[in-house]
Amino acid sequence: MNKIPCNVIRDLLVLHEDNVCSEESRQIIEEHIAECEECKELYEKTKKELPVKDALDESMEILSEAFKKLQRKLTTKRVILGGLITLSILAAYIAWGFLQDWINIVPSKDVQVTELYELENGDIYCTLQTEKPFFSIAMQQIIVPEEYRTKDYDKGIHEIYLQYPFPFATYGNGIGTGHIQPTGKRNTISLVFPLEDRQPPGTVYDSSDPNFRTHTCKTIYYNGSSDDKLVIWEEGWDVEPAPKALEEKIAQYMEEWDPWDFFSGENGTRSSYPYCF
């Protein structure tokens, strides 16, 4: 019988070790390894038990390294994600600073003018009512074009708007003057609009400059948005004079509230900030 090649015998060693080859194949393999030192050495190696501990250690080392790589990737992703979240929060905060004044504005269709009077000094008193409670009011002095800020101007306007509450916000009950005032939860608010603003060209607190500029208001708007305006008052309207009791109430309020002479008109100054009740 021709000698069987070593490669064939080596392929059969696994079957021999697992005891799944035929008796004839087993006899051929054993006869071959009895004569071939190389195949016999290989056969002896296949019979040895695997070094379980070393294999386990190696597997654990591989898994540990893979975990470290995964952890580094996750850490990098967390840093990137954290940076993106921080930038998003910062962008939202900046955007909120620009947009918050125009969010939740009460539309003009929800606003009614229930009272409108002319005071003895020429100022306009009005009461506004809304369908749902609002929480703040925004107002400022007579608005004039930029180039007339330090010059006389007789076609200025007043604009105000109300705001519904912001989610999760809390509000006090403060009432007075300023750009945005908390009003507390209410459906009505009464305001006085000064129709003249006399101040030095520089700061309103400096009355030493005799060269006053005067701004006069011709129209008062409720401003729901750029294309949503309600005219509260306009020069030339026939407005009833305020009742005596209302004049007395406003005079008492101004006496108790106003600490600045530039507002009340002393020394020639007069502010046009509206004030509300």
Sequence and secondary structure as in RCSB ss.txt:
>XXXX:A:sequence
MNKIPCNVIRDLLVLHEDNVCSEESRQIIEEHIAECEECKELYEKTKKELPVKDALDESMEILSEAFKKLQRKLT
TKRVILGGLITLSILAAYIAWGFLQDWINIVPSKDVQVTELYELENGDIYCTLQTEKPFFSIAMQQIIVPEEYRT
KDYDKGIHEIYLQYPFPFATYGNGIGTGHIQPTGKRNTISLVFPLEDRQPPGTVYDSSDPNFRTHTCKTIYYNGS
SDDKLVIWEEGWDVEPAPKALEEKIAQYMEEWDPWDFFSGENGTRSSYPYCF
>XXXX:A:secstr
     HHHHHHHHHHHHTT S HHHHHHHHHHHHH HHHHHHHHHHHS   HHHHHHHHHHHHHHHHHHHHHHHH
HHHHHHHHHHHHHHHHHHHHHHHHGGGSSB  GGGEEEEEEEE TTS EEEEEEEEEEEEEEEE S B  GGGTT
S EEEEEEEEEEE   TT       SSSSEEEEEEEEEEEEEE SEEEE SS TT       EEEEEEEEEEEEE
TTEEEEEEETT    B  HHHHHHHHHHHHHH   HHHHTGGG B    EE 
